[in-house]
Amino acid sequence: MKTNPSTLKTFFGLAVVLVLTANIVGQSVSAQTGPKTFSMEDRSTFATRLETQLRSAGNDVHLQLVGDQRDQLLVEAPTMSGRSVYAFVNSDAVHSQASGLGFRTVILTNGAQSWDYDVNRESLVWNTAHSK
């Protein structure tokens, strides 16, 4: 099986950045006391940090909060593939951090295809036509 170098770059870049992000967000979550209620600002900070780290690792990616409650994370990357989606949704940042910050859904897209990941159900759905 032939693998595209840009796909591998995206895959490994996402994996490295997600480990770093999990450590940063994990520290801020563990430092808080009381019931776990997270605001849109907490989710926005998470998305901004993750996007900055992904971009600094050389990935062409854009993250944005969507939905009425801003509890959906939209991840747009032209090189997004099934493998990078799998790595992303199985990372600690999505499993632990996104759920802990109150994200309901993570939507990953390359413009032509999208993958909707339900954080609470740990369910991934692939769509061939993308619409925002």
DSSP file (Angstrom, degrees, kcal/mol; ACC not computed):
  #  RESIDUE AA STRUCTURE BP1 BP2  ACC     N-H-->O    O-->H-N    N-H-->O    O-->H-N    TCO  KAPPA ALPHA  PHI   PSI    X-CA   Y-CA   Z-CA
    1    1 A M              0   0    0      0, 0.0     2,-0.4     0, 0.0     0, 0.0   0.000 360.0 360.0 360.0 127.7    0.0    0.0    0.0
    2    2 A K        -     0   0    0      1,-0.0     2,-0.5     0, 0.0     0, 0.0  -0.703 360.0-155.4 -88.0 133.3    1.4    3.4   -1.0
    3    3 A T        -     0   0    0     -2,-0.4     3,-0.0     4,-0.0    -1,-0.0  -0.927  15.2-126.5-114.3 131.8    1.2    6.2    1.5
    4    4 A N    >>  -     0   0    0     -2,-0.5     4,-1.9     1,-0.1     3,-0.5  -0.573  15.7-136.5 -72.7 130.3    1.2    9.8    0.6
    5    5 A P  H 3> S+     0   0    0      0, 0.0     4,-2.4     0, 0.0     5,-0.1   0.844 104.4  54.6 -59.1 -34.8    3.9   11.8    2.6
    6    6 A S  H 3> S+     0   0    0      2,-0.2     4,-2.2     1,-0.2     5,-0.1   0.852 106.4  51.9 -69.7 -31.4    1.6   14.6    3.3
    7    7 A T  H <> S+     0   0    0     -3,-0.5     4,-2.8     2,-0.2    -1,-0.2   0.917 111.1  47.0 -67.5 -43.1   -0.9   12.2    4.9
    8    8 A L  H  X S+     0   0    0     -4,-1.9     4,-2.9     2,-0.2     5,-0.3   0.900 110.8  52.4 -64.1 -39.9    1.8   10.8    7.1
    9    9 A K  H  X S+     0   0    0     -4,-2.4     4,-2.4     1,-0.2    -2,-0.2   0.927 112.2  45.4 -61.2 -44.9    2.9   14.3    8.0
   10   10 A T  H  X S+     0   0    0     -4,-2.2     4,-2.7     2,-0.2     5,-0.2   0.934 113.9  49.6 -62.9 -46.7   -0.7   15.2    9.0
   11   11 A F  H  X S+     0   0    0     -4,-2.8     4,-2.1     1,-0.2    -2,-0.2   0.951 117.1  38.3 -59.1 -53.9   -1.1   11.9   10.9
   12   12 A F  H  X S+     0   0    0     -4,-2.9     4,-2.3     1,-0.2     5,-0.2   0.856 115.1  54.4 -70.2 -34.1    2.1   12.2   12.9
   13   13 A G  H  X S+     0   0    0     -4,-2.4     4,-2.4    -5,-0.3     5,-0.2   0.926 109.8  47.2 -63.3 -44.5    1.7   15.9   13.4
   14   14 A L  H  X S+     0   0    0     -4,-2.7     4,-2.5    -5,-0.2     5,-0.2   0.921 111.6  51.0 -61.8 -44.3   -1.8   15.5   14.8
   15   15 A A  H  X S+     0   0    0     -4,-2.1     4,-1.5    -5,-0.2    -2,-0.2   0.925 112.8  44.4 -61.9 -45.7   -0.7   12.7   17.1
   16   16 A V  H  X S+     0   0    0     -4,-2.3     4,-1.8     1,-0.2    -1,-0.2   0.928 115.7  47.0 -65.3 -46.0    2.3   14.7   18.6
   17   17 A V  H  X S+     0   0    0     -4,-2.4     4,-2.8     1,-0.2     5,-0.2   0.877 108.7  54.9 -66.2 -37.3    0.2   17.9   19.0
   18   18 A L  H  X S+     0   0    0     -4,-2.5     4,-2.4    -5,-0.2    -1,-0.2   0.867 105.9  51.8 -66.6 -34.9   -2.7   16.1   20.6
   19   19 A V  H  X S+     0   0    0     -4,-1.5     4,-1.6    -5,-0.2    -1,-0.2   0.929 112.4  46.3 -64.8 -44.1   -0.4   14.6   23.3
   20   20 A L  H  X S+     0   0    0     -4,-1.8     4,-2.0     1,-0.2    -2,-0.2   0.915 113.2  49.2 -63.0 -43.6    1.0   18.1   24.0
   21   21 A T  H  X S+     0   0    0     -4,-2.8     4,-2.9     1,-0.2     5,-0.4   0.894 106.4  56.0 -64.5 -40.5   -2.5   19.6   24.1
   22   22 A A  H  X S+     0   0    0     -4,-2.4     4,-2.2     1,-0.2    -1,-0.2   0.891 108.2  48.9 -59.6 -39.1   -3.8   16.9   26.4
   23   23 A N  H  X S+     0   0    0     -4,-1.6     4,-1.7     2,-0.2    -1,-0.2   0.920 113.4  46.0 -66.7 -43.6   -1.0   17.7   28.9
   24   24 A I  H  X S+     0   0    0     -4,-2.0     4,-1.5     2,-0.2    -2,-0.2   0.953 118.6  39.9 -64.5 -51.3   -1.8   21.5   28.8
   25   25 A V  H  X S+     0   0    0     -4,-2.9     4,-2.5     1,-0.2     5,-0.2   0.875 111.3  58.4 -69.1 -36.7   -5.5   21.1   29.1
   26   26 A G  H  X S+     0   0    0     -4,-2.2     4,-2.3    -5,-0.4    -1,-0.2   0.874 104.9  51.2 -59.8 -37.9   -5.2   18.3   31.7
   27   27 A Q  H  X S+     0   0    0     -4,-1.7     4,-1.2     2,-0.2    -1,-0.2   0.907 111.5  46.2 -66.3 -41.9   -3.2   20.6   33.9
   28   28 A S  H  X S+     0   0    0     -4,-1.5     4,-0.5     2,-0.2    -2,-0.2   0.864 113.7  49.1 -70.8 -34.3   -5.8   23.4   33.7
   29   29 A V  H >< S+     0   0    0     -4,-2.5     3,-1.0     1,-0.2    -2,-0.2   0.917 111.2  48.5 -69.2 -43.3   -8.7   20.9   34.3
   30   30 A S  H 3< S+     0   0    0     -4,-2.3    -1,-0.2     1,-0.2    -2,-0.2   0.740 105.2  60.4 -70.5 -21.2   -7.1   19.3   37.3
   31   31 A A  H 3< S+     0   0    0     -4,-1.2    -1,-0.2    -5,-0.2    -2,-0.2   0.675  89.6  89.0 -78.4 -17.1   -6.3   22.7   38.8
   32   32 A Q    <<  -     0   0    0     -3,-1.0     2,-0.3    -4,-0.5     4,-0.0  -0.507  63.3-154.5 -83.8 150.3  -10.0   23.6   39.0
   33   33 A T        +     0   0    0     -2,-0.2    -2,-0.1     2,-0.1    -1,-0.0  -0.785  50.3  31.6-118.4 165.3  -12.2   22.8   42.0
   34   34 A G  S    S-     0   0    0     -2,-0.3    -2,-0.0     2,-0.1     0, 0.0  -0.324 104.2 -12.2  86.8-171.5  -15.9   22.2   42.4
   35   35 A P  S    S-     0   0    0      0, 0.0     2,-1.4     0, 0.0    -2,-0.1  -0.296  74.5-108.0 -65.6 148.4  -18.3   20.8   39.8
   36   36 A K        +     0   0    0     -4,-0.0     2,-0.5     2,-0.0    -2,-0.1  -0.627  57.3 149.4 -82.3  94.2  -17.1   20.4   36.3
   37   37 A T        -     0   0    0     -2,-1.4     2,-0.4    64,-0.0    64,-0.1  -0.991  24.4-166.8-124.6 123.3  -18.9   23.0   34.3
   38   38 A F        -     0   0    0     -2,-0.5     2,-0.1    62,-0.0    -2,-0.0  -0.879   7.0-143.9-115.4 142.7  -17.1   24.4   31.4
   39   39 A S     >  -     0   0    0     -2,-0.4     4,-1.8     1,-0.1     3,-0.2  -0.383  32.8-100.7 -96.6 173.9  -18.0   27.5   29.4
   40   40 A M  H  > S+     0   0    0      1,-0.2     4,-2.7     2,-0.2     5,-0.2   0.846 123.5  59.4 -60.3 -34.4  -17.7   28.4   25.8
   41   41 A E  H  > S+     0   0    0      2,-0.2     4,-2.5     1,-0.2    -1,-0.2   0.881 102.8  51.3 -64.2 -38.1  -14.6   30.4   26.7
   42   42 A D  H  > S+     0   0    0      2,-0.2     4,-2.1     1,-0.2    -1,-0.2   0.922 113.1  45.0 -63.1 -44.2  -12.9   27.2   28.0
   43   43 A R  H  X S+     0   0    0     -4,-1.8     4,-2.5     2,-0.2    -2,-0.2   0.883 112.5  52.0 -67.0 -38.0  -13.8   25.4   24.8
   44   44 A S  H  X S+     0   0    0     -4,-2.7     4,-2.7     2,-0.2    -2,-0.2   0.905 108.9  49.9 -64.7 -42.1  -12.6   28.3   22.7
   45   45 A T  H  X S+     0   0    0     -4,-2.5     4,-2.5     2,-0.2     5,-0.2   0.918 111.1  49.7 -62.0 -44.2   -9.3   28.4   24.6
   46   46 A F  H  X S+     0   0    0     -4,-2.1     4,-2.5     1,-0.2    -2,-0.2   0.936 112.9  46.4 -58.6 -48.5   -8.8   24.7   23.9
   47   47 A A  H  X S+     0   0    0     -4,-2.5     4,-2.6     1,-0.2    -2,-0.2   0.899 112.7  50.0 -63.8 -41.8   -9.6   25.1   20.2
   48   48 A T  H  X S+     0   0    0     -4,-2.7     4,-2.3     2,-0.2    -1,-0.2   0.923 112.8  45.8 -64.2 -44.8   -7.3   28.1   19.9
   49   49 A R  H  X S+     0   0    0     -4,-2.5     4,-2.3     2,-0.2    -2,-0.2   0.917 113.9  48.8 -64.3 -43.3   -4.4   26.3   21.6
   50   50 A L  H  X S+     0   0    0     -4,-2.5     4,-2.6    -5,-0.2    -2,-0.2   0.923 112.0  48.4 -64.1 -44.1   -4.9   23.1   19.5
   51   51 A E  H  X S+     0   0    0     -4,-2.6     4,-2.6     1,-0.2     5,-0.2   0.917 111.2  50.9 -62.1 -43.0   -5.1   25.1   16.3
   52   52 A T  H  X S+     0   0    0     -4,-2.3     4,-2.3     1,-0.2    -1,-0.2   0.912 112.6  46.1 -60.7 -43.4   -1.9   27.0   17.1
   53   53 A Q  H  X S+     0   0    0     -4,-2.3     4,-1.1     2,-0.2    -2,-0.2   0.901 112.7  49.3 -68.7 -40.7    0.0   23.8   17.9
   54   54 A L  H  <>S+     0   0    0     -4,-2.6     5,-2.2     1,-0.2     3,-0.3   0.915 113.3  47.0 -63.8 -42.4   -1.2   22.0   14.8
   55   55 A R  H ><5S+     0   0    0     -4,-2.6     3,-1.9     1,-0.2    -2,-0.2   0.896 108.8  53.5 -66.7 -40.2   -0.3   25.0   12.6
   56   56 A S  H 3<5S+     0   0    0     -4,-2.3    -1,-0.2     1,-0.3    -2,-0.2   0.750 103.7  58.1 -68.1 -20.9    3.2   25.3   14.2
   57   57 A A  T 3<5S-     0   0    0     -4,-1.1    -1,-0.3    -3,-0.3    -2,-0.2   0.392 128.4 -99.3 -86.1   3.0    3.7   21.6   13.5
   58   58 A G  T < 5S+     0   0    0     -3,-1.9     2,-0.4     1,-0.3    -3,-0.2   0.589  76.5 140.2  94.6  11.2    3.2   22.4    9.8
   59   59 A N      < -     0   0    0     -5,-2.2     2,-1.3    -6,-0.2    -1,-0.3  -0.740  51.8-136.9 -92.3 135.2   -0.4   21.4    9.4
   60   60 A D        +     0   0    0     -2,-0.4    19,-0.4     2,-0.0     2,-0.3  -0.744  54.3 141.5 -86.7  92.5   -2.9   23.4    7.3
   61   61 A V        -     0   0    0     -2,-1.3     2,-0.4    16,-0.2    16,-0.2  -0.970  38.3-162.0-140.3 148.9   -5.8   23.3    9.7
   62   62 A H  E     -A   76   0A   0     14,-2.5    14,-3.1    -2,-0.3     2,-0.4  -0.997   9.2-164.4-133.1 128.5   -8.6   25.5   11.0
   63   63 A L  E     +A   75   0A   0     -2,-0.4     2,-0.3    12,-0.2    12,-0.2  -0.902  13.4 169.9-114.0 143.1  -10.6   24.9   14.2
   64   64 A Q  E     -A   74   0A   0     10,-2.0    10,-3.3    -2,-0.4     2,-0.4  -0.996  32.9-122.3-151.8 142.8  -13.8   26.6   15.0
   65   65 A L  E     +A   73   0A   0     -2,-0.3     2,-0.3     8,-0.2     8,-0.2  -0.738  39.1 174.2 -84.5 135.4  -16.6   26.3   17.6
   66   66 A V  E     +A   72   0A   0      6,-2.7     6,-1.7    -2,-0.4     5,-0.3  -0.853  26.6  64.7-135.2 171.0  -20.0   25.7   16.0
   67   67 A G  S >  S-     0   0    0     -2,-0.3     3,-1.1     3,-0.2     5,-0.1  -0.032  89.3 -76.3  95.7 158.9  -23.6   24.9   17.2
   68   68 A D  T 3  S+     0   0    0      1,-0.3    -1,-0.1     2,-0.1     0, 0.0   0.860 135.8  35.8 -58.9 -38.0  -26.0   26.9   19.3
   69   69 A Q  T 3  S-     0   0    0     -3,-0.1    -1,-0.3   -29,-0.0    -2,-0.1   0.353 109.4-120.7 -95.6   4.5  -24.1   26.1   22.5
   70   70 A R  S <  S+     0   0    0     -3,-1.1    -3,-0.2     1,-0.1    -2,-0.1   0.895  75.4 130.5  53.3  41.8  -20.7   26.3   20.8
   71   71 A D        +     0   0    0     -5,-0.3    33,-3.8    32,-0.1    34,-1.2   0.128  44.4  83.9-111.0  18.1  -20.3   22.7   21.9
   72   72 A Q  E     -Ab  66 105A   0     -6,-1.7    -6,-2.7    31,-0.2     2,-0.6  -0.979  66.3-148.0-120.7 135.4  -19.2   21.3   18.6
   73   73 A L  E     -Ab  65 106A   0     32,-2.5    34,-3.2    -2,-0.4     2,-0.6  -0.910   8.4-158.9-105.7 117.7  -15.6   21.5   17.3
   74   74 A L  E     -Ab  64 107A   0    -10,-3.3   -10,-2.0    -2,-0.6     2,-0.6  -0.863   6.5-170.0 -97.3 122.3  -15.2   21.9   13.6
   75   75 A V  E     -Ab  63 108A   0     32,-3.6    34,-2.6    -2,-0.6     2,-0.5  -0.953   4.4-172.5-115.6 112.6  -11.7   20.8   12.3
   76   76 A E  E     +Ab  62 109A   0    -14,-3.1   -14,-2.5    -2,-0.6    34,-0.2  -0.925  15.9 153.3-111.3 125.3  -11.0   21.7    8.7
   77   77 A A    >   -     0   0    0     32,-2.7     3,-1.9    -2,-0.5   -16,-0.2  -0.939  38.7-144.3-150.0 124.7   -7.9   20.4    6.9
   78   78 A P  T 3  S+     0   0    0      0, 0.0    32,-0.1     0, 0.0    34,-0.1   0.750 103.9  50.0 -62.5 -22.7   -7.5   19.9    3.2
   79   79 A T  T 3  S+     0   0    0    -19,-0.4     5,-0.2    30,-0.1    31,-0.1   0.268  78.6 137.4 -98.5  11.5   -5.3   16.8    3.8
   80   80 A M    <   +     0   0    0     -3,-1.9     2,-0.3    29,-0.2    33,-0.1  -0.351  27.8 172.1 -61.1 132.8   -7.7   15.2    6.3
   81   81 A S     >  -     0   0    0    -74,-0.1     4,-2.4    28,-0.1     5,-0.2  -0.831  49.2 -94.7-134.5 172.5   -8.0   11.4    5.6
   82   82 A G  H  > S+     0   0    0     -2,-0.3     4,-2.3     1,-0.2     5,-0.1   0.877 123.4  51.6 -57.1 -39.3   -9.6    8.5    7.3
   83   83 A R  H  > S+     0   0    0      2,-0.2     4,-2.3     1,-0.2    -1,-0.2   0.916 110.6  46.2 -66.6 -43.6   -6.3    7.6    9.0
   84   84 A S  H  > S+     0   0    0      2,-0.2     4,-2.3     1,-0.2    -1,-0.2   0.867 112.2  52.1 -69.3 -33.5   -5.8   11.1   10.4
   85   85 A V  H  X S+     0   0    0     -4,-2.4     4,-2.9     2,-0.2     5,-0.3   0.938 109.7  49.5 -63.3 -46.5   -9.5   11.2   11.6
   86   86 A Y  H  X S+     0   0    0     -4,-2.3     4,-1.4     1,-0.2    -2,-0.2   0.917 112.5  47.0 -58.6 -45.2   -9.0    7.9   13.3
   87   87 A A  H  < S+     0   0    0     -4,-2.3    -1,-0.2     1,-0.2    -2,-0.2   0.903 113.7  49.2 -63.7 -40.7   -5.8    9.1   15.1
   88   88 A F  H >< S+     0   0    0     -4,-2.3     3,-1.4     1,-0.2     6,-0.4   0.950 112.6  44.1 -66.0 -50.6   -7.5   12.4   16.1
   89   89 A V  H 3< S+     0   0    0     -4,-2.9    -1,-0.2     1,-0.3    -2,-0.2   0.722 114.3  51.1 -72.4 -19.0  -10.7   10.8   17.6
   90   90 A N  T 3< S+     0   0    0     -4,-1.4    -1,-0.3    -5,-0.3    -2,-0.2   0.347  89.7 107.1 -96.3   6.3   -8.7    8.2   19.4
   91   91 A S  S <> S-     0   0    0     -3,-1.4     4,-2.6    -4,-0.2     3,-0.4  -0.411  82.2-116.6 -79.7 160.2   -6.3   10.7   21.0
   92   92 A D  H  >>S+     0   0    0      1,-0.2     4,-2.3     2,-0.2     5,-1.6   0.835 112.9  65.0 -62.9 -33.3   -6.5   11.6   24.6
   93   93 A A  I  4>S+     0   0    0      3,-0.2     5,-2.2     1,-0.2    -1,-0.2   0.881 112.1  33.1 -60.2 -37.8   -7.4   15.2   23.6
   94   94 A V  I  4>S+     0   0    0     -3,-0.4     5,-0.9    -6,-0.4    -2,-0.2   0.929 122.0  45.7 -83.2 -49.1  -10.7   14.0   22.2
   95   95 A H  I  <5S+     0   0    0     -4,-2.6    -3,-0.2     3,-0.1    -2,-0.2   0.940 132.7  12.8 -61.9 -49.7  -11.5   11.1   24.5
   96   96 A S  I  X5S+     0   0    0     -4,-2.3     4,-2.1    -5,-0.2    -3,-0.2   0.912 131.8  39.8 -94.6 -51.9  -10.7   12.9   27.8
   97   97 A Q  I  ><S+     0   0    0     -5,-1.6     4,-2.0     2,-0.2    -3,-0.2   0.937 114.4  47.3 -72.5 -48.9  -10.3   16.6   27.2
   98   98 A A  I  4XS+     0   0    0     -5,-2.2     5,-2.6    -6,-0.2     4,-0.3   0.914 116.6  45.4 -62.0 -42.3  -13.1   17.3   24.6
   99   99 A S  H >4<S+     0   0    0     -5,-0.9     3,-1.3     1,-0.2    -1,-0.2   0.925 113.0  50.6 -64.5 -44.5  -15.6   15.3   26.7
  100  100 A G  H 3<5S+     0   0    0     -4,-2.1    -1,-0.2     1,-0.3    -2,-0.2   0.766 108.1  53.0 -65.5 -26.4  -14.5   17.0   29.9
  101  101 A L  T 3<5S-     0   0    0     -4,-2.0    -1,-0.3    -5,-0.1    -2,-0.2   0.451 122.0-104.4 -89.5  -0.7  -14.8   20.5   28.3
  102  102 A G  T < 5 +     0   0    0     -3,-1.3     2,-0.2    -4,-0.3    -3,-0.2   0.627  62.8 157.6  91.0  13.8  -18.4   19.8   27.3
  103  103 A F      < -     0   0    0     -5,-2.6    -1,-0.3    -6,-0.2   -31,-0.2  -0.549  20.1-173.4 -69.9 136.0  -17.9   19.2   23.6
  104  104 A R        +     0   0    0    -33,-3.8    15,-1.9     1,-0.3    16,-0.6   0.816  66.8  14.4 -94.9 -41.3  -20.8   17.2   22.2
  105  105 A T  E     -bC  72 118A   0    -34,-1.2   -32,-2.5    13,-0.2     2,-0.5  -0.987  55.2-153.8-139.8 144.3  -19.5   16.6   18.6
  106  106 A V  E     -bC  73 117A   0     11,-2.5    11,-3.1    -2,-0.3     2,-0.6  -0.990  16.7-163.1-115.4 122.0  -16.2   16.9   16.8
  107  107 A I  E     -bC  74 116A   0    -34,-3.2   -32,-3.6    -2,-0.5     2,-0.4  -0.927   6.0-171.4-108.4 120.3  -16.7   17.4   13.0
  108  108 A L  E     +bC  75 115A   0      7,-2.9     7,-2.9    -2,-0.6     2,-0.3  -0.925  11.9 168.7-113.5 135.8  -13.6   16.8   10.9
  109  109 A T  E     -bC  76 114A   0    -34,-2.6   -32,-2.7    -2,-0.4     5,-0.2  -0.995  38.5-166.6-148.1 152.4  -13.6   17.7    7.2
  110  110 A N        -     0   0    0      3,-1.9     4,-0.1    -2,-0.3   -34,-0.1   0.219  65.6 -99.7-113.5   9.1  -11.3   18.0    4.2
  111  111 A G  S    S+     0   0    0      2,-0.7    19,-0.4     1,-0.1     3,-0.1  -0.135 119.4  52.3  99.8 -36.7  -14.0   19.9    2.2
  112  112 A A  S    S+     0   0    0      1,-0.2     2,-0.3    17,-0.1    18,-0.2   0.720 117.7  25.0-100.5 -28.7  -15.2   16.9    0.1
  113  113 A Q        -     0   0    0     16,-0.1    -3,-1.9   -33,-0.1    -2,-0.7  -0.925  65.5-163.4-133.0 155.8  -15.8   14.5    3.0
  114  114 A S  E     -CD 109 127A   0     13,-2.6    13,-3.6    -2,-0.3     2,-0.4  -0.985   8.0-154.2-140.4 155.5  -16.7   14.9    6.7
  115  115 A W  E     -CD 108 126A   0     -7,-2.9    -7,-2.9    -2,-0.3     2,-0.6  -0.998   9.5-155.2-128.3 126.0  -16.6   12.7    9.7
  116  116 A D  E     -CD 107 125A   0      9,-3.0     9,-2.5    -2,-0.4     2,-0.6  -0.910   8.7-165.5-105.5 120.2  -18.9   13.4   12.7
  117  117 A Y  E     -CD 106 124A   0    -11,-3.1   -11,-2.5    -2,-0.6     2,-0.8  -0.923  11.5-149.5-110.0 116.7  -17.7   12.1   16.0
  118  118 A D  E  >> -CD 105 123A   0      5,-3.1     4,-1.5    -2,-0.6     5,-1.4  -0.760  10.5-159.0 -82.8 111.8  -20.2   11.9   18.9
  119  119 A V  T  45S+     0   0    0    -15,-1.9    -1,-0.2    -2,-0.8   -14,-0.1   0.895  85.8  44.4 -64.3 -43.4  -17.9   12.5   21.9
  120  120 A N  T  45S+     0   0    0    -16,-0.6    -1,-0.2     1,-0.2   -15,-0.1   0.890 121.9  36.5 -72.1 -39.2  -20.3   10.9   24.5
  121  121 A R  T  45S-     0   0    0      2,-0.1    -1,-0.2     0, 0.0    -2,-0.2   0.594  99.6-133.5 -87.0 -11.3  -21.3    7.9   22.5
  122  122 A E  T  <5 +     0   0    0     -4,-1.5     2,-0.4     1,-0.2    -3,-0.2   0.935  55.3 148.5  54.1  49.9  -17.8    7.5   21.0
  123  123 A S  E   < -D  118   0A   0     -5,-1.4    -5,-3.1     2,-0.0     2,-0.5  -0.950  35.0-159.0-120.7 133.3  -19.4    7.0   17.6
  124  124 A L  E     -D  117   0A   0     -2,-0.4     2,-0.4    -7,-0.2    -7,-0.2  -0.948   6.3-171.9-117.0 129.1  -18.0    8.1   14.2
  125  125 A V  E     -D  116   0A   0     -9,-2.5    -9,-3.0    -2,-0.5     2,-0.4  -0.980  12.5-146.8-122.5 130.8  -20.1    8.7   11.1
  126  126 A W  E     -D  115   0A   0     -2,-0.4     2,-0.4   -11,-0.2   -11,-0.2  -0.820  12.5-169.0 -99.0 132.9  -18.5    9.3    7.7
  127  127 A N  E     -D  114   0A   0    -13,-3.6   -13,-2.6    -2,-0.4    -2,-0.0  -0.976  15.4-158.9-121.9 134.3  -20.3   11.6    5.2
  128  128 A T  S    S+     0   0    0     -2,-0.4     2,-0.5   -15,-0.2    -1,-0.1   0.779  81.9  55.2 -83.9 -26.1  -19.3   11.9    1.5
  129  129 A A  S    S-     0   0    0    -15,-0.1     2,-0.5   -16,-0.1   -16,-0.1  -0.927  76.9-151.4-109.7 129.1  -20.9   15.3    1.0
  130  130 A H        +     0   0    0     -2,-0.5     2,-0.4   -19,-0.4   -21,-0.0  -0.832  20.4 166.6-102.8 133.3  -19.9   18.2    3.3
  131  131 A S              0   0    0     -2,-0.5    -2,-0.0     1,-0.0   -19,-0.0  -0.985 360.0 360.0-142.2 136.5  -22.0   21.1    4.1
  132  132 A K              0   0    0     -2,-0.4    -1,-0.0     0, 0.0    -2,-0.0   0.459 360.0 360.0 -79.4 360.0  -21.5   23.6    6.9
